[in-house]
Amino acid sequence: MSFYLADMFRAFGPATFIAALYAGLLLKAARTTLAAEERLRRHLTFIAVPALIAGIAIGAFAFFWADGAAALTEAKMVMEGACLAAALLAILSAPFALRFSAARFVALPIFALLVAILTAQAALVFADDTTTHALTATSVLNTELILNVLAVVIAAAALGAFAAAVSHAASRTPLIGLGLLVLAVLIEAAVWGGDVMLGLLQVGWLQVTSARVSLVAKADYYAEAAVYAELVLALILGAAFLLRAPRPAVLSDDLAGQARTERRKLKAFALGERRWFRGLAAAMTFIVASMLYYDLYASQPPRLSEATPVSVDDQGTVRIPIDQVKDGTLHRFAYVSSDGHRVRFFLINRFDAEHVAIGVVYDACMICGDKGYIQRGNEIICIACNVRIFVPSIGKAGGCNPIPLKHEEANGDIVIAQLELEKGARFFSEVVSTDVTDPVTGEPLVNTDAPFSFEFEGRTYYFTGEDSYDAFRDAPEKYSHEPLAPARVSWQPED
Amino acid sequence: MFTRLLQQSFRRDWRRKLLAIFTIVLATTLMTALASLSIDVGDKMAREMKAYGSNIKVVPKSDSIPLTIGGVNYNPLSGRDYLNEADLPKIKDIFWRNNITGLTPFLTLPVTLGSAEDDHVPLIGTYFHKLMPVEGFDNFFTGVTVTHPFWQVTGTWPEEDSLDQVLVGETLAERQGLKPGATLTLTSAEGKSRNVTVSGIVEASEEEAGGIVAPLALAQDLAGLSGKVGSVSVSALTIPENSLSRKARSDPSSLDAQQYDTWYCSAYVSAIVHQIEEALPNASARPIWQVADSEGVVIGKIQLLMAVVALAAFASSAMAISSLLNTSVMERSREIGLMKALGASEAAILSLFLGEAVIIGIIGGLIGAALGAGLSQIIGLTVFGATITFPGVVVLVVVIASILIALAGSVLPSRTIAALAPVETLYGRR
């Protein structure tokens, strides 16, 4: 449920904000009398609803038409290009609409276009995001299905309230509203621009250069934060609106007649404005709270328990007493290899207290990589793929079982050779700073600061400069240590 | 001011409000009963699909040809084809071998007890806690104690591979007055007979209750089918089904290469079933969805009917609310005219009536949910013969539905409010 709530806001939030700001500017432009404003508000709603429906239909159609990842990228690219154009049109037309009241006959169709295109893009993104989170496990009505649908409905209602409040606030502070519209479009343009460029690179219409790839990567990296940036803009709008709103007037007894009526009208107006502000604040609080709940709590993967660091004795072995690890829980250890990889492994009693058989394995899987395993109750779970591991089988290779670690039992200890742990370095990607030496020059250096590194036969080598790196790369056998793994074979599939 | 107006309205006009609440209660009771039945089964199905363990049944391929008419199996090959006991360790040799926690073979044949010629009872041969030789697993014990942990035995389990010890199902034991330690003579259709001791009484599922459970070796001996088994139950640690595995289950060849790899290398029950079929070429395996195969079929078929009934209840009660509210608007037209004359906006007056509608909806919805919960238990007992777990989400759904009923009923009255002109109402012309 929390996923659907958060993802609705993530997908539709920016679109709602931009369209509502534009609607607010139009409201301001037409305001001559209260009745005229009310009439325009109704017009805008009547335009927005069919445009929304059309947008959702377009987005859904694009999603189902796009079969496969490549077609989806193209659909997104086209959609986001259209969004850029529509948003630009809106920004250009907004000052005219504010200045000349006749311009609204152009602005209203632009509003319809903006709503439809932004909604279509948001619907496509939402549909794509939700493919990995099933709406329901079965076709028969069930609690999960109801809660997920309810989340979508609640999110839509909150966005509707947010849109109404934003457009009202923007109509009261039109210049700030215009500025925020430009900023909001700029933020989204960065996200859309990055996606469009990625699409162009993938389709092959743009040459792949490292600068372009880096730009796309940055845009993608910050895309997650875009919706929060939009919310900050909404906060600024709310603050400006509150400062501009008149204070509720106090009715004193010495006022009478017409003046008293006027004062009362003013008070009613001020109270009404306060209500709008509270509505905006409530909608924003709900949106931010449900997004933060998902991003900071609900979507977080389970955390690994602490790993005990191990030390190597003078015989080049790691010894762990069996008594220490036979209680049936997962005991995680970590060893830092000579090239700085943090090698995690764990020990667990595969049977019960009477039948002690310790499984000794790396905290990594051949299929899923080094995400690791956690214990929940009696179950050992692979974090990456959620598979429950049959505990008696720990220590055997196959399936998603942890990779076995070669070891011996001696005098009630589990004895692991240092060389075996060094071999495990290739299963783990986590690197900690450690002192290493350049294999060519013999100079000492810190691995994480090394300008050049090269992986050869299971070991990573670090170099102080390009010269030694080149020397090593040309003849690695000359400088390398004893191999830990067979040299990587490059394999070209026959096409 | 708003709350004071609402309070007054309820105090002055409580009879009509009560009638409106009653209308909503009627509709929501029906909705609650239907929804909780359906949602209870849906939740059970969802739990089954999302469970981290599955049971798989492996039968000879010819047995899996569906030829069931009216619940009776007409497949002429049924029970004529067998799996080889020697092939069973192959199941522990698939890609997801480590996720197979247990496997139990079954071989069923009819036998007669003692002298009574007509008294045919099923004899079920199986493993209890047998050490199975599996490559790489030095102590893989398997049998019904692993795959069917709910089996309860009074007395002791028979010795594995013994030819003279059996368990007796509880119904049979009661009918024949058998106790642990009693002796029986079992005679098969092939004319073979054995003298056996009853080592215990077993409480298991319906099939075993009226029969005898024996070591597999004894069943094979009596049937003259050495080294053969009729079916195999496999327990596996799996991950919940998702859209990929559903797609694969209907047709693995519809996946592209990458999807196939992802599916094959994930512990979906469909992937494990597929791998078991690869390992045993003449066998057919399928996951057992207990709820989905029984109650789920019933509910799935009548779900649309339920939705139509609920919709009808919704519409009729919304119409009733509409006429009630409309009368109240007409009655209070002077009050409304006065408010308008004092400068109240249409929205403010409308919110007053909507507020009434929402309060009526919430009260009616809560009472309806309580009554419907009771009704659903009665329906559950008469239809499924079991009480149902009341899903809490129903209360939420029903209250929302009843608020929607009340709001839908206020659409027409709100138009009436808009049409009222203060001048006319204050002069009493409307």
HADDOCK unambig.tbl for C-alpha pairs under 7 A between the chains (distance, minus, plus):
assign (segid A and resid 134 and name CA) (segid B and resid 242 and name CA) 6.83 0.50 0.50
assign (segid A and resid 137 and name CA) (segid B and resid 46 and name CA) 5.19 0.50 0.50
assign (segid A and resid 137 and name CA) (segid B and resid 49 and name CA) 6.42 0.50 0.50
assign (segid A and resid 138 and name CA) (segid B and resid 45 and name CA) 6.69 0.50 0.50
assign (segid A and resid 138 and name CA) (segid B and resid 46 and name CA) 5.81 0.50 0.50
assign (segid A and resid 140 and name CA) (segid B and resid 42 and name CA) 4.96 0.50 0.50
assign (segid A and resid 140 and name CA) (segid B and resid 300 and name CA) 5.92 0.50 0.50
assign (segid A and resid 141 and name CA) (segid B and resid 38 and name CA) 6.28 0.50 0.50
assign (segid A and resid 141 and name CA) (segid B and resid 39 and name CA) 5.34 0.50 0.50
assign (segid A and resid 141 and name CA) (segid B and resid 42 and name CA) 5.32 0.50 0.50
assign (segid A and resid 142 and name CA) (segid B and resid 39 and name CA) 4.53 0.50 0.50
assign (segid A and resid 142 and name CA) (segid B and resid 42 and name CA) 4.42 0.50 0.50
assign (segid A and resid 142 and name CA) (segid B and resid 43 and name CA) 4.96 0.50 0.50
assign (segid A and resid 143 and name CA) (segid B and resid 39 and name CA) 6.44 0.50 0.50
assign (segid A and resid 143 and name CA) (segid B and resid 43 and name CA) 6.17 0.50 0.50
assign (segid A and resid 143 and name CA) (segid B and resid 393 and name CA) 6.22 0.50 0.50
assign (segid A and resid 386 and name CA) (segid B and resid 239 and name CA) 6.71 0.50 0.50
assign (segid A and resid 387 and name CA) (segid B and resid 238 and name CA) 6.51 0.50 0.50
assign (segid A and resid 387 and name CA) (segid B and resid 239 and name CA) 5.74 0.50 0.50
assign (segid A and resid 387 and name CA) (segid B and resid 267 and name CA) 6.58 0.50 0.50
assign (segid A and resid 388 and name CA) (segid B and resid 237 and name CA) 6.08 0.50 0.50
assign (segid A and resid 389 and name CA) (segid B and resid 99 and name CA) 6.53 0.50 0.50
assign (segid A and resid 390 and name CA) (segid B and resid 98 and name CA) 6.28 0.50 0.50
assign (segid A and resid 390 and name CA) (segid B and resid 99 and name CA) 5.67 0.50 0.50
assign (segid A and resid 390 and name CA) (segid B and resid 101 and name CA) 6.73 0.50 0.50
assign (segid A and resid 393 and name CA) (segid B and resid 98 and name CA) 5.69 0.50 0.50
assign (segid A and resid 398 and name CA) (segid B and resid 95 and name CA) 6.52 0.50 0.50
assign (segid A and resid 398 and name CA) (segid B and resid 96 and name CA) 6.89 0.50 0.50
assign (segid A and resid 398 and name CA) (segid B and resid 98 and name CA) 6.90 0.50 0.50
assign (segid A and resid 399 and name CA) (segid B and resid 95 and name CA) 5.64 0.50 0.50
assign (segid A and resid 399 and name CA) (segid B and resid 96 and name CA) 4.77 0.50 0.50
assign (segid A and resid 399 and name CA) (segid B and resid 98 and name CA) 6.65 0.50 0.50
